[in-house]
Amino acid sequence: MRGLSIQDIQKNAGKQVSGGFTDFLGERYYKISNVDAMTPFFMTIVSSSDIWNYVWSNGGLTAGRINSDHALFPYYTADKVSDGRSYTGPCTAIKVRDEHTVWLWEPFSDAEEGLWKYERNIYKNTSGSKVYFEEINHDLALVFQYGWMSSDRFGLVRHCRILNRSGKPVSLEILDGCRNILPACVSADFQNSNSVLLDAYKKTDLETEHNIALFSVSSIVTDKAEPNEGLLANIGWFSDEGKVYLSPDTPTAFRSGRPLPADTVVKGQRPAFFLFKEARLDQSPSGAEADWYQVFDTSLDVSQIVSLGKILDNRAAATKALEEDVAAGVSALERYIALADGLQETADMEMCVHHEANVLFNVMRGGVFADNTRISISDFVASIRERNTAEAAGLEQLVCGLGPEAEYAQIEELVRKNGNPQQIRLFLEYLPLTFSRRHGDPSRPWNRFSIELKDKNGNRKLNYQGNWRDIFQNWEALALSYPMYIDNFIAKFLNATTCDGFNPYRITRSGIDWEVVEPDNPWSNIGYWGDHQVIYLAKLLEVQYHFNREQLEKNLSQPCYSTGNVPYRLKCSRIRVRRSFSITSCMPQSKQKLNATAPMQN
């Protein structure tokens, strides 16, 4: 081994970027070779659960569950996520020993430049649910890889691998883990505006029986003279039973050869969690690599932590369960994509994967129907109760004989035959969608996403929400896969529309949502003018015209739509809003009051 020459450094700097599909760890991935020669780019690593992960190609990341207030790594704007790669997220240092020398290798570190001849690559699987980073050290003939993925049961998962390609045995000391891990009970806004104050409240404990790290706060940060305990903790564990360390100073001690700080409690510092292990890799294929997992989860209570400890009593079984759950999550994600006709098989692999990605991001906004055309009667009734208590009893009685589930067409036939325009309106607004979330990410931090797939008891939750544009643009494509629901999409558009044409900002299962006006905030917007949104309605009508022209023509004169009730009054307006109308003309108010709307006075 030797130091790099000027020619070697120039060769590193002149790397050629290339890309293509490859088989990697039993799956099809797209690989970008020499990714560090590209301008860093931002990615989403998706999951079929409520786990979210935004990562830069240079390694910077933020991730968590549900929304930004349940983050495991700080949720900043995208530029700060990139800048924080040197102190947030993965950190690996490897000592390679031969007879006379100890070599220190820190994969993906900016400080490596000029020390080694290396190659950095990135892999992303075709469903977008796994991303692996790879550094090949040509001088040491070693490869280090780590990948991000998710497990609905266990949380955010990091998989690490080291491979020996030297053709001879090597002895290694490995320090691997993550830094700047967030505690539970912290909002994104507080982390962004009071990060230094928050550091003082951070407390990291090691549950030594099972080597579970607990990231919590000593108390909820408040200036009120009242007790306010943080009863939840973010947690971390390794699949390997090596020694673990909590101090953020551990990498510095490892580099310098000092004893590693063996604290079991760390207070007032940004939490870290490291594994130290020794490995001897021989030259045979079966012994030339080692791997391990690091797992994080958010907001666990004491009983959940105790249950996790019992699972970790058998580390090998826990690791197998983790791997199986990761695989099940990938399969569930592919099922969501398939439900919206996102999977296709042609000779053009790139086109197929591009279509799959387009459909995936479409259903992440607009959702996908949880059970195709099957409808849960209990969920249908619960939705009606939320929207109109006066009509809920009648509709429940109407459908109670259908059993726990029924086909969409069965319910539609009963409701239309009954002839109650209120019940028809409520039926048409019911959309049993799942997987939808409001658009938002660190590059658009003013949009607050929320992935709500389960209720507080862990049961499946049917839900959708999104900005007007995102929802109806995505439903246009979804309507081609589910033409039976086109009537419902159109009804949702019409019932959210106001008579004056200034429409609500957000569409949700519960109704319509308005922003609160912030005069000094240039991003504050309480709604949209409908003149540039009517195209979404036109496209939905075109789809219905193609699939069911007869029903479209019937709807033109059927008074089963309402207008949105809005929390504002336009100045100088002399309009009195009519509350019941058809697509083609306003009609007199019916005798049955529409509870979701109200007249708007001048």
VEXDREN-2710 file (C-alpha; in Angstrom, 1 decimal):
% VEXDREN-2710
k/r/px/py/pz
1/MET/0.0/0.0/0.0
2/ARG/1.2/3.5/-0.7
3/GLY/0.1/7.1/-0.7
4/LEU/-1.6/8.6/-3.7
5/SER/0.4/10.3/-6.4
6/ILE/-0.8/13.5/-8.2
7/GLN/-1.8/11.3/-11.1
8/ASP/-3.9/9.1/-8.8
9/ILE/-5.7/12.2/-7.4
10/GLN/-6.4/13.5/-10.9
11/LYS/-7.7/10.1/-11.9
12/ASN/-10.1/10.2/-8.9
13/ALA/-11.3/13.6/-10.0
14/GLY/-11.8/12.6/-13.6
15/LYS/-14.2/9.7/-12.9
16/GLN/-16.8/8.9/-15.6
17/VAL/-20.4/8.5/-14.4
18/SER/-22.5/5.7/-15.9
19/GLY/-25.8/4.0/-15.1
20/GLY/-27.7/0.8/-15.8
21/PHE/-29.7/-2.0/-14.3
22/THR/-28.1/-4.8/-12.4
23/ASP/-28.9/-7.7/-10.1
24/PHE/-27.9/-6.8/-6.5
25/LEU/-28.7/-8.8/-3.4
26/GLY/-31.4/-10.8/-5.1
27/GLU/-33.3/-7.9/-6.6
28/ARG/-33.2/-5.7/-9.7
29/TYR/-31.5/-2.3/-9.0
30/TYR/-30.5/0.7/-11.0
31/LYS/-26.8/1.4/-10.4
32/ILE/-25.1/4.8/-10.8
33/SER/-21.3/4.3/-10.9
34/ASN/-19.0/7.0/-9.7
35/VAL/-22.0/8.9/-8.3
36/ASP/-19.6/11.3/-6.4
37/ALA/-18.6/12.7/-9.8
38/MET/-22.2/14.0/-10.1
39/THR/-23.8/17.0/-8.5
40/PRO/-25.5/15.6/-5.4
41/PHE/-29.2/14.9/-5.9
42/PHE/-32.1/14.4/-3.5
43/MET/-34.2/11.2/-3.3
44/THR/-37.2/9.7/-1.6
45/ILE/-36.9/6.2/-0.2
46/VAL/-40.5/5.0/-0.1
47/SER/-42.3/2.4/2.0
48/SER/-45.7/0.7/2.2
49/SER/-45.9/1.8/5.8
50/ASP/-45.9/5.2/7.5
51/ILE/-42.0/5.4/7.4
52/TRP/-40.6/8.2/5.4
53/ASN/-37.0/8.8/4.3
54/TYR/-35.4/11.6/2.3
55/VAL/-31.8/11.1/1.4
56/TRP/-29.1/12.9/-0.6
57/SER/-26.8/11.0/-2.9
58/ASN/-24.0/12.3/-0.7
59/GLY/-25.5/10.6/2.3
60/GLY/-27.3/13.4/4.1
61/LEU/-30.7/12.3/5.3
62/THR/-33.8/12.9/7.4
63/ALA/-36.3/10.1/8.2
64/GLY/-39.0/9.1/10.6
65/ARG/-42.6/7.9/10.8
66/ILE/-46.0/9.5/10.0
67/ASN/-44.9/13.2/9.8
68/SER/-42.0/15.5/10.5
69/ASP/-42.9/15.7/14.2
70/HIS/-42.0/12.0/14.5
71/ALA/-38.5/12.3/13.0
72/LEU/-35.5/10.2/13.8
73/PHE/-33.0/12.6/12.3
74/PRO/-33.7/16.4/12.2
75/TYR/-36.2/17.5/9.6
76/TYR/-34.6/20.5/8.0
77/THR/-34.9/22.1/4.6
78/ALA/-33.2/20.1/1.9
79/ASP/-30.0/22.2/1.8
80/LYS/-29.4/21.8/5.5
81/VAL/-30.0/18.0/5.2
82/SER/-27.2/17.9/2.6
83/ASP/-24.9/20.1/4.7
84/GLY/-25.5/18.0/7.8
85/ARG/-24.1/14.8/6.3
86/SER/-20.8/15.1/8.2
87/TYR/-22.5/15.2/11.6
88/THR/-26.0/13.6/11.0
89/GLY/-26.7/10.0/10.1
90/PRO/-24.3/7.2/9.2
91/CYS/-20.7/7.2/10.4
92/THR/-18.3/4.3/9.8
93/ALA/-14.6/3.9/10.6
94/ILE/-12.6/0.7/9.8
95/LYS/-9.1/-0.3/11.0
96/VAL/-7.4/-2.8/8.8
97/ARG/-4.5/-4.6/10.4
98/ASP/-1.6/-6.4/8.8
99/GLU/1.6/-7.7/10.3
100/HIS/3.2/-4.3/10.7
101/THR/0.6/-1.6/10.1
102/VAL/-2.9/-0.4/11.0
103/TRP/-4.7/1.4/8.2
104/LEU/-7.7/3.7/9.0
105/TRP/-10.5/3.8/6.4
106/GLU/-13.6/6.0/6.8
107/PRO/-15.9/5.2/3.9
108/PHE/-17.9/8.2/2.5
109/SER/-15.9/10.7/4.5
110/ASP/-14.9/13.9/2.8
111/ALA/-11.6/13.7/4.6
112/GLU/-10.7/10.6/2.5
113/GLU/-10.0/12.7/-0.6
114/GLY/-6.4/12.2/-1.6
115/LEU/-5.8/9.3/0.8
116/TRP/-7.2/6.3/-1.1
117/LYS/-8.1/5.2/-4.6
118/TYR/-11.8/4.6/-4.3
119/GLU/-15.0/4.3/-6.2
120/ARG/-18.4/5.3/-5.0
121/ASN/-21.6/3.9/-6.4
122/ILE/-25.3/4.0/-5.5
123/TYR/-28.1/1.5/-6.1
124/LYS/-31.8/1.9/-6.0
125/ASN/-34.3/-0.9/-6.4
126/THR/-37.1/-0.7/-9.0
127/SER/-39.8/-0.1/-6.4
128/GLY/-37.9/2.8/-4.8
129/SER/-38.0/1.1/-1.4
130/LYS/-34.3/0.5/-0.9
131/VAL/-31.2/2.5/-1.6
132/TYR/-27.6/1.3/-1.1
133/PHE/-24.4/3.3/-1.0
134/GLU/-21.2/1.6/-1.9
135/GLU/-17.5/2.5/-1.6
136/ILE/-14.8/0.3/-3.1
137/ASN/-11.3/0.9/-1.7
138/HIS/-9.0/-0.2/-4.4
139/ASP/-5.9/0.1/-2.3
140/LEU/-7.3/-2.1/0.5
141/ALA/-9.3/-4.3/-1.9
142/LEU/-12.3/-3.9/0.5
143/VAL/-15.9/-2.9/-0.2
144/PHE/-18.3/-1.2/2.3
145/GLN/-22.0/-0.9/1.6
146/TYR/-24.9/0.4/3.6
147/GLY/-28.5/0.6/2.6
148/TRP/-31.7/2.2/3.9
149/MET/-35.0/0.4/3.9
150/SER/-38.0/0.0/6.2
151/SER/-40.0/-2.4/8.3
152/ASP/-43.5/-1.6/9.3
153/ARG/-43.1/-3.8/12.5
154/PHE/-39.6/-2.6/13.5
155/GLY/-39.1/0.8/12.0
156/LEU/-36.3/2.4/9.9
157/VAL/-33.6/-0.1/8.9
158/ARG/-30.0/0.3/7.9
159/HIS/-28.2/-2.7/6.4
160/CYS/-24.4/-2.7/6.4
161/ARG/-22.0/-5.1/4.6
162/ILE/-18.2/-5.3/4.3
163/LEU/-16.6/-7.5/1.6
164/ASN/-13.0/-8.7/1.2
165/ARG/-11.8/-8.8/-2.4
166/SER/-8.1/-8.9/-1.5
167/GLY/-7.7/-12.7/-2.0
168/LYS/-6.2/-13.1/1.4
169/PRO/-7.5/-13.0/5.0
170/VAL/-7.9/-9.6/6.6
171/SER/-8.4/-8.6/10.3
172/LEU/-10.7/-5.6/10.9
173/GLU/-11.9/-3.4/13.7
174/ILE/-15.2/-1.8/12.8
175/LEU/-17.0/1.1/14.4
176/ASP/-20.3/1.8/12.8
177/GLY/-23.5/3.7/13.7
178/CYS/-25.4/6.9/13.4
179/ARG/-25.2/10.4/14.9
180/ASN/-27.5/13.3/15.8
181/ILE/-30.5/11.0/16.4
182/LEU/-33.5/12.9/17.7
183/PRO/-35.4/12.1/20.9
184/ALA/-39.1/11.5/21.0
185/CYS/-41.6/14.2/22.0
186/VAL/-40.0/16.9/19.8
187/SER/-41.7/18.8/17.0
188/ALA/-40.0/19.8/13.8
189/ASP/-40.7/23.5/14.5
190/PHE/-39.0/23.3/17.9
191/GLN/-36.0/21.4/16.5
192/ASN/-35.5/24.1/13.9
193/SER/-36.0/27.1/16.1
194/ASN/-34.6/26.0/19.4
195/SER/-32.1/23.3/18.6
196/VAL/-29.5/24.4/21.1
197/LEU/-32.0/24.6/23.9
198/LEU/-33.3/21.2/23.0
199/ASP/-29.8/19.7/23.2
200/ALA/-29.8/20.5/26.9
201/TYR/-32.9/18.4/27.4
202/LYS/-31.7/15.4/25.4
203/LYS/-31.1/12.2/27.4
204/THR/-29.7/8.9/25.9
205/ASP/-29.9/5.7/28.0
206/LEU/-28.7/2.2/27.2
207/GLU/-30.9/-0.6/28.3
208/THR/-28.0/-2.9/28.9
209/GLU/-29.8/-6.3/29.0
210/HIS/-30.7/-6.1/25.3
211/ASN/-28.4/-3.2/24.2
212/ILE/-31.4/-1.0/23.2
213/ALA/-30.6/2.7/23.0
214/LEU/-33.4/5.0/24.3
215/PHE/-33.5/8.5/22.9
216/SER/-35.7/10.8/25.1
217/VAL/-36.0/14.2/26.7
218/SER/-35.5/14.7/30.5
219/SER/-38.8/16.6/30.3
220/ILE/-41.0/18.3/27.7
221/VAL/-39.3/21.7/27.0
222/THR/-41.5/24.3/28.5
223/ASP/-41.3/27.4/30.7
224/LYS/-44.5/26.8/32.5
225/ALA/-44.4/25.9/36.2
226/GLU/-46.0/22.5/35.8
227/PRO/-44.8/18.9/35.4
228/ASN/-44.6/17.8/31.8
229/GLU/-42.8/14.4/31.4
230/GLY/-41.8/12.9/28.0
231/LEU/-43.2/9.4/28.4
232/LEU/-42.1/8.2/25.0
233/ALA/-38.7/7.3/23.5
234/ASN/-37.1/6.8/20.1
235/ILE/-35.1/3.6/20.2
236/GLY/-32.2/1.9/18.4
237/TRP/-30.7/-1.6/18.3
238/PHE/-28.2/-3.6/16.3
239/SER/-28.7/-7.2/15.0
240/ASP/-25.1/-7.9/16.0
241/GLU/-24.3/-8.6/19.7
242/GLY/-21.1/-6.6/19.7
243/LYS/-20.3/-3.8/22.1
244/VAL/-22.4/-0.6/21.7
245/TYR/-21.6/3.0/22.6
246/LEU/-23.7/6.1/23.0
247/SER/-21.2/9.0/23.2
248/PRO/-20.9/11.3/20.1
249/ASP/-17.2/11.4/20.9
250/THR/-16.8/7.7/20.1
251/PRO/-15.4/8.1/16.5
252/THR/-12.7/10.5/17.7
253/ALA/-11.6/8.0/20.4
254/PHE/-11.6/5.2/17.9
255/ARG/-9.4/7.2/15.4
256/SER/-6.9/8.1/18.0
257/GLY/-6.7/4.6/19.6
258/ARG/-8.0/5.8/23.0
259/PRO/-10.4/3.6/25.0
260/LEU/-14.0/4.1/23.7
261/PRO/-16.3/6.0/26.2
262/ALA/-18.4/3.4/27.9
263/ASP/-21.2/5.7/29.1
264/THR/-24.6/4.1/29.6
265/VAL/-26.3/7.5/30.1
266/VAL/-25.5/10.6/28.0
267/LYS/-27.1/13.9/28.8
268/GLY/-27.1/17.3/27.2
269/GLN/-25.5/16.1/23.9
270/ARG/-26.7/15.1/20.5
271/PRO/-27.4/11.4/20.7
272/ALA/-25.3/8.8/18.8
273/PHE/-25.4/5.0/18.7
274/PHE/-22.4/3.0/17.6
275/LEU/-21.5/-0.7/17.3
276/PHE/-17.9/-1.9/17.7
277/LYS/-17.0/-5.3/16.4
278/GLU/-13.9/-7.2/15.3
279/ALA/-14.1/-9.4/12.2
280/ARG/-11.7/-11.6/10.3
281/LEU/-12.6/-12.1/6.7
282/ASP/-10.9/-14.9/4.7
283/GLN/-10.6/-15.3/1.0
284/SER/-13.3/-17.9/0.6
285/PRO/-16.7/-16.8/-0.8
286/SER/-18.5/-18.0/2.3
287/GLY/-16.3/-16.1/4.7
288/ALA/-15.3/-13.0/2.7
289/GLU/-18.0/-10.8/4.0
290/ALA/-19.8/-9.7/7.1
291/ASP/-23.1/-7.8/7.6
292/TRP/-25.3/-6.4/10.3
293/TYR/-28.5/-4.2/10.7
294/GLN/-29.1/-1.1/12.7
295/VAL/-32.8/-0.4/13.4
296/PHE/-34.6/2.7/14.7
297/ASP/-38.2/3.3/15.7
298/THR/-40.1/6.3/17.0
299/SER/-42.2/7.1/20.0
300/LEU/-42.3/3.8/21.9
301/ASP/-43.8/3.6/25.4
302/VAL/-42.4/1.5/28.2
303/SER/-44.6/-1.6/27.4
304/GLN/-43.5/-1.5/23.8
305/ILE/-39.8/-1.3/24.8
306/VAL/-40.2/-4.3/27.1
307/SER/-41.9/-6.2/24.3
308/LEU/-39.1/-5.4/22.0
309/GLY/-36.6/-6.6/24.6
310/LYS/-38.3/-10.0/24.7
311/ILE/-38.0/-10.3/20.9
312/LEU/-34.3/-9.4/21.1
313/ASP/-33.7/-12.2/23.7
314/ASN/-33.1/-14.3/20.5
315/ARG/-31.1/-12.0/18.3
316/ALA/-30.9/-14.4/15.4
317/ALA/-34.7/-14.9/15.4
318/ALA/-35.2/-11.2/15.6
319/THR/-32.9/-10.6/12.7
320/LYS/-34.8/-13.2/10.6
321/ALA/-38.2/-11.6/11.6
322/LEU/-36.8/-8.2/10.6
323/GLU/-35.7/-9.4/7.2
324/GLU/-39.0/-11.1/6.6
325/ASP/-40.9/-7.9/7.5
326/VAL/-38.7/-5.8/5.2
327/ALA/-39.5/-8.2/2.3
328/ALA/-43.2/-8.1/3.2
329/GLY/-43.1/-4.3/3.1
330/VAL/-41.6/-4.4/-0.4
331/SER/-44.3/-6.8/-1.6
332/ALA/-47.0/-4.6/-0.1
333/LEU/-45.6/-1.6/-1.9
334/GLU/-45.6/-3.5/-5.2
335/ARG/-49.2/-4.5/-4.6
336/TYR/-50.2/-0.8/-4.2
337/ILE/-48.4/-0.1/-7.5
338/ALA/-50.1/-3.0/-9.2
339/LEU/-53.5/-1.9/-7.9
340/ALA/-53.1/1.3/-10.0
341/ASP/-51.8/-0.6/-13.1
342/GLY/-48.2/0.4/-12.4
343/LEU/-46.5/-2.8/-13.3
344/GLN/-45.8/-3.7/-16.9
345/GLU/-43.4/-6.1/-18.6
346/THR/-41.7/-5.1/-21.9
347/ALA/-38.3/-5.4/-23.4
348/ASP/-37.6/-1.8/-22.4
349/MET/-36.7/-2.1/-18.7
350/GLU/-36.1/1.6/-18.3
351/MET/-39.5/2.5/-19.6
352/CYS/-41.2/0.0/-17.3
353/VAL/-39.4/1.2/-14.2
354/HIS/-40.1/4.8/-15.2
355/HIS/-43.9/4.0/-15.5
356/GLU/-43.7/2.2/-12.1
357/ALA/-42.2/5.3/-10.4
358/ASN/-44.8/7.6/-12.0
359/VAL/-47.7/5.4/-10.8
360/LEU/-46.1/5.1/-7.3
361/PHE/-45.8/8.8/-6.8
362/ASN/-49.3/9.3/-8.2
363/VAL/-50.9/7.0/-5.6
364/MET/-48.7/8.4/-2.8
365/ARG/-50.7/11.7/-3.5
366/GLY/-54.1/10.5/-4.5
367/GLY/-54.2/7.1/-2.8
368/VAL/-55.2/3.7/-4.0
369/PHE/-58.4/1.8/-3.3
370/ALA/-57.7/-0.5/-0.3
371/ASP/-59.9/-3.4/-1.4
372/ASN/-60.6/-2.7/-5.1
373/THR/-64.4/-2.5/-5.4
374/ARG/-65.1/-4.1/-2.0
375/ILE/-66.3/-1.7/0.7
376/SER/-66.2/-2.1/4.5
377/ILE/-69.7/-1.4/5.7
378/SER/-68.4/-0.3/9.1
379/ASP/-66.0/2.2/7.6
380/PHE/-68.7/3.4/5.2
381/VAL/-71.1/4.1/8.1
382/ALA/-68.4/5.7/10.2
383/SER/-67.6/8.1/7.3
384/ILE/-71.3/9.0/6.9
385/ARG/-71.6/9.7/10.6
386/GLU/-68.7/12.0/10.5
387/ARG/-70.2/14.0/7.6
388/ASN/-73.9/14.0/8.4
389/THR/-75.3/12.6/11.6
390/ALA/-78.9/13.2/10.5
391/GLU/-78.6/10.8/7.5
392/ALA/-76.2/8.2/9.1
393/ALA/-79.0/6.2/10.8
394/GLY/-81.0/5.9/7.6
395/LEU/-78.0/4.9/5.5
396/GLU/-76.8/2.4/8.2
397/GLN/-80.3/0.8/8.2
398/LEU/-80.2/0.7/4.4
399/VAL/-76.9/-1.2/4.1
400/CYS/-77.0/-3.3/7.4
401/GLY/-78.2/-6.4/5.6
402/LEU/-75.2/-6.6/3.3
403/GLY/-72.8/-8.1/5.8
404/PRO/-69.4/-6.8/6.9
405/GLU/-68.4/-6.1/3.3
406/ALA/-70.2/-5.4/0.1
407/GLU/-69.4/-4.6/-3.5
408/TYR/-69.6/-0.9/-4.6
409/ALA/-72.3/-1.7/-7.1
410/GLN/-74.5/-3.3/-4.4
411/ILE/-74.4/-0.2/-2.2
412/GLU/-74.9/2.1/-5.2
413/GLU/-78.0/0.2/-6.3
414/LEU/-79.6/0.4/-2.8
415/VAL/-78.8/4.1/-2.4
416/ARG/-79.9/5.2/-5.9
417/LYS/-83.1/3.1/-5.7
418/ASN/-83.9/4.7/-2.3
419/GLY/-83.9/8.1/-4.1
420/ASN/-82.8/10.3/-1.2
421/PRO/-80.6/13.0/-2.7
422/GLN/-78.8/13.5/0.6
423/GLN/-77.9/9.9/0.8
424/ILE/-76.8/9.8/-2.8
425/ARG/-74.6/12.8/-2.2
426/LEU/-73.0/11.2/0.9
427/PHE/-72.5/7.9/-0.9
428/LEU/-70.8/9.7/-3.8
429/GLU/-68.4/11.5/-1.5
430/TYR/-67.3/8.2/0.1
431/LEU/-63.9/7.0/-1.3
432/PRO/-62.2/4.1/0.5
433/LEU/-58.7/5.2/-0.3
434/THR/-55.5/4.4/1.5
435/PHE/-51.7/5.3/1.2
436/SER/-52.5/9.0/0.3
437/ARG/-50.6/11.8/2.0
438/ARG/-50.4/15.5/1.5
439/HIS/-47.5/16.5/-0.7
440/GLY/-44.5/17.7/1.2
441/ASP/-40.7/17.1/1.6
442/PRO/-37.6/19.1/2.8
443/SER/-37.4/20.8/-0.6
444/ARG/-41.0/22.1/-0.1
445/PRO/-41.1/22.6/3.7
446/TRP/-44.2/24.7/3.7
447/ASN/-46.2/21.6/2.9
448/ARG/-46.7/19.4/5.9
449/PHE/-47.1/15.8/4.9
450/SER/-48.8/13.2/7.1
451/ILE/-48.9/9.4/6.3
452/GLU/-51.9/8.1/8.2
453/LEU/-52.3/4.4/7.5
454/LYS/-53.3/3.2/11.0
455/ASP/-55.4/4.6/13.9
456/LYS/-54.0/5.0/17.5
457/ASN/-54.8/1.3/18.1
458/GLY/-52.8/0.1/15.1
459/ASN/-55.9/-0.8/13.0
460/ARG/-56.0/0.0/9.3
461/LYS/-57.2/3.5/8.6
462/LEU/-58.7/4.6/5.3
463/ASN/-57.8/8.1/4.7
464/TYR/-56.7/10.6/2.0
465/GLN/-55.6/14.2/2.0
466/GLY/-53.9/16.5/-0.4
467/ASN/-53.8/20.0/-2.0
468/TRP/-56.6/20.5/-4.5
469/ARG/-54.3/20.3/-7.5
470/ASP/-52.4/17.2/-6.3
471/ILE/-55.6/15.3/-5.5
472/PHE/-57.5/15.9/-8.7
473/GLN/-54.6/15.5/-11.0
474/ASN/-53.8/12.2/-9.5
475/TRP/-57.4/11.0/-9.4
476/GLU/-57.6/11.6/-13.2
477/ALA/-55.0/8.9/-13.7
478/LEU/-56.5/6.7/-11.0
479/ALA/-59.9/6.9/-12.7
480/LEU/-58.5/5.0/-15.6
481/SER/-57.7/2.1/-13.3
482/TYR/-61.0/2.4/-11.3
483/PRO/-63.7/3.8/-13.7
484/MET/-66.4/2.7/-11.2
485/TYR/-65.3/5.5/-8.9
486/ILE/-65.4/8.3/-11.4
487/ASP/-68.8/9.5/-10.2
488/ASN/-67.3/9.8/-6.7
489/PHE/-64.3/11.8/-7.9
490/ILE/-66.6/14.2/-9.7
491/ALA/-68.9/14.6/-6.7
492/LYS/-65.9/15.4/-4.5
493/PHE/-64.8/18.1/-6.9
494/LEU/-68.3/19.7/-7.1
495/ASN/-69.0/19.5/-3.4
496/ALA/-65.8/21.2/-2.6
497/THR/-66.3/24.0/-5.1
498/THR/-67.7/27.3/-3.9
499/CYS/-70.2/29.4/-5.8
500/ASP/-67.9/32.4/-6.0
501/GLY/-65.1/30.2/-7.4
502/PHE/-62.5/30.7/-4.6
503/ASN/-62.0/27.1/-3.7
504/PRO/-60.5/25.4/-0.6
505/TYR/-56.9/24.7/-0.3
506/ARG/-57.0/21.0/0.7
507/ILE/-59.2/18.0/0.0
508/THR/-59.5/15.4/2.8
509/ARG/-61.7/12.5/3.7
510/SER/-63.3/14.6/6.4
511/GLY/-64.2/17.4/4.1
512/ILE/-62.4/20.5/2.9
513/ASP/-59.6/22.4/4.7
514/TRP/-58.6/26.0/4.7
515/GLU/-55.3/27.6/5.6
516/VAL/-55.2/30.3/8.3
517/VAL/-54.3/33.6/6.8
518/GLU/-50.8/34.8/7.8
519/PRO/-50.5/38.4/6.5
520/ASP/-46.7/38.5/6.8
521/ASN/-46.1/35.0/5.3
522/PRO/-45.7/35.1/1.5
523/TRP/-46.5/31.3/1.4
524/SER/-49.8/31.7/3.2
525/ASN/-52.7/31.0/0.9
526/ILE/-56.2/30.2/2.0
527/GLY/-57.5/28.8/-1.3
528/TYR/-57.4/28.8/-5.1
529/TRP/-59.4/30.5/-7.7
530/GLY/-61.4/27.9/-9.6
531/ASP/-61.0/29.3/-13.1
532/HIS/-57.6/27.5/-13.5
533/GLN/-58.8/24.3/-11.8
534/VAL/-61.9/23.6/-13.8
535/ILE/-59.7/21.7/-16.2
536/TYR/-59.5/18.9/-13.6
537/LEU/-63.3/18.6/-13.6
538/ALA/-63.3/18.6/-17.4
539/LYS/-60.8/15.7/-17.5
540/LEU/-62.8/13.7/-15.1
541/LEU/-66.0/14.3/-17.1
542/GLU/-64.1/13.2/-20.2
543/VAL/-63.2/9.9/-18.5
544/GLN/-66.7/9.3/-17.4
545/TYR/-68.0/10.2/-20.9
546/HIS/-65.7/7.5/-22.3
547/PHE/-66.6/4.8/-19.7
548/ASN/-70.2/5.6/-18.7
549/ARG/-71.8/8.2/-20.8
550/GLU/-75.3/7.2/-19.7
551/GLN/-74.6/8.0/-16.0
552/LEU/-73.0/11.2/-17.0
553/GLU/-76.1/12.4/-18.8
554/LYS/-78.3/11.4/-15.8
555/ASN/-76.1/13.4/-13.4
556/LEU/-76.5/16.6/-15.4
557/SER/-79.9/17.1/-14.1
558/GLN/-79.8/15.3/-10.7
559/PRO/-79.7/17.7/-7.7
560/CYS/-77.3/15.7/-5.5
561/TYR/-74.4/18.0/-5.2
562/SER/-73.6/20.8/-2.8
563/THR/-71.3/23.8/-2.6
564/GLY/-68.5/24.3/-0.1
565/ASN/-69.2/26.3/3.0
566/VAL/-66.3/28.7/3.4
567/PRO/-64.9/30.7/6.4
568/TYR/-64.6/34.0/4.6
569/ARG/-66.8/36.6/3.0
570/LEU/-65.6/38.3/-0.2
571/LYS/-65.7/42.1/0.0
572/CYS/-68.4/43.9/-2.1
573/SER/-70.0/40.5/-2.8
574/ARG/-73.7/40.6/-3.5
575/ILE/-74.0/36.9/-4.1
576/ARG/-76.4/34.7/-2.2
577/VAL/-75.2/31.1/-2.4
578/ARG/-77.6/28.4/-3.4
579/ARG/-76.8/25.3/-1.5
580/SER/-78.1/22.5/-3.8
581/PHE/-77.4/22.3/-7.5
582/SER/-76.8/20.0/-10.5
583/ILE/-73.8/20.1/-12.8
584/THR/-75.6/22.2/-15.4
585/SER/-77.8/24.6/-13.4
586/CYS/-78.5/25.9/-9.9
587/MET/-81.7/24.6/-8.4
588/PRO/-83.8/25.7/-5.5
589/GLN/-82.9/24.6/-2.0
590/SER/-84.4/21.3/-1.2
591/LYS/-86.5/20.8/2.0
592/GLN/-83.8/18.6/3.5
593/LYS/-81.0/20.7/4.9
594/LEU/-77.5/19.9/3.7
595/ASN/-75.4/19.8/6.9
596/ALA/-72.1/20.3/5.1
597/THR/-73.1/23.6/3.6
598/ALA/-74.8/26.8/4.7
599/PRO/-76.1/30.0/3.0
600/MET/-73.6/32.7/2.7
601/GLN/-74.9/36.2/3.3
602/ASN/-73.5/39.4/1.9
END
